Amino acid sequence: MSKSLNARCIRRWEVEFKPFCDSKVNPYWRKRDLRGYIREAALTTAYSMVESMAERNAKVDYDGTTDGWSPEFSAWYDERREQYLKRSA
């Protein structure tokens, strides 16, 4: 997966949560959470974005539409998943 996509997602999550990760504002979230839980959530977001793009691209290549999965498409996509993930990343 692209390092820049990971970095952008991490930065976006840090910017979003930084005001909450202050002990004066919130008794639960701390600065360490920016490096731990929030970083992990950002990487999950980045992976989900790539996976979603790969699935949409494969669906369009399969039958020209992005709506609905069929058992046939699922089998077809399973064979080509890595190819589409590599192309989407």
Buried (B, 14 or more C-beta within 10 A) or exposed (E): BEEEBBEBBBEEBBEEBEEBBEEEEEEEBBEEBBEEBBBEBBBEBBBEBBBEBBBEBBBEEBEEEEEEEEEEBEEBBEEBBEEBBEEBB
